[in-house]
Amino acid sequence: MLTRRFFLRCLSAAAATAALPLPAFARDDDVTAETRLMMGTFVTVKTAGASAAHAADAAGAAFERMAELVESLTRHGSSPLGELNASGRLRDASRPLLAVTRAASRMHGLTGGAFDPTVLPLLDLLERRSDGGPDPRELAEASELMGMNRVRVEGRDIVFERRGMKMSLDGIAKGYVADEGARALREAGVKNFLIDAGGDIVAQGSKNGAPWRVAVENPRKYRGDAAYPAVISLAGQALATSGVYENAFDERGELNHLINPATGRCAVLPGASALAPSAMEADALATALCVMAGPVEFMENVPRAACLIALPDGTFRRSSRWG
């Protein structure tokens, strides 16, 4: 069942799409920006210090690469990941799908299991039972199908060890797509750029000599508090934000898309932002932080990474390397 909040967000996106000719191309003060609709969100590529023709060609190459990857990594329709979820085995998986699956396994280990793409059976259950919530038996059955350690990569095959397992790479694939878009820009000779893939942001170089500045979204924006909790500079870094406020299955947000694999319960932290060397790492870390008991303490031990954590009382905690 769709919540009113989710429905209104979809209407807002649809209205914005109708008002915005896509792709949208703009140039202002030697900064070029192009926006397209992708992965259910708006993806913007900004470049600085390049001619209009060079910027347009480079952005086009970046969008082309990102679009190809989305087709390979989505779990919807007749995609390879959808086939894996249906049969439990995928033969001759694409290189991007293999790369992201291996990365997901690494992030699962790094976070002590807090990041786990195999929570999809439980997410499906919560969405179906959003009116009253699943019963304990259903929860137990879904929990038995979770565990990234039960996903094996055998050569170019991906195999689930248990029948009925399913995997969603939504918590890491968008970051990977943004990273690959950045790689396409570098290959095209662009040195100064920022890619914003619906909150997964990767930046390099500068904006006409000044740092790329990025504002962190407030998890309480739907409650009327739109003030940004932080504005940071990005250069050779990536930022990702995750939170329960964007995809909840009930009106109060108690049933949401962020699941603690250890307990099977939904996240109670409103949101988390992670800084990391790559958007893929930041994406997975932001997802995991929302379900951890001590997210700031954990991030203090992750090299070249930092976090900003939104607490239920509306305050924020940040790790020592943040900002």
Secondary structure by P-SEA (a helix, b strand, c coil): cccaaaaaaaaaaaaaaaaccccbbbbcccbbbbbbbcccbbbbbbbccccaaaaaaaaaaaaaaaaaaaaacccccccaaaaaaaccccccccaaaaaaaaaaaaaaaaacccccccaaaaaaaaaaaccccccaaaaaaaaaacccccccccccbbbbccccbbbbccccaaaaaaaaaaaaaaaaccccbbbbcccccccccccccccbbbbbbbccccccccccccccccccbbbbbbccccccccccccccccccccccccccccbbbbbcccaaaaaaaaaaaaacccccccccccccccbbbbccccbbbbccccc
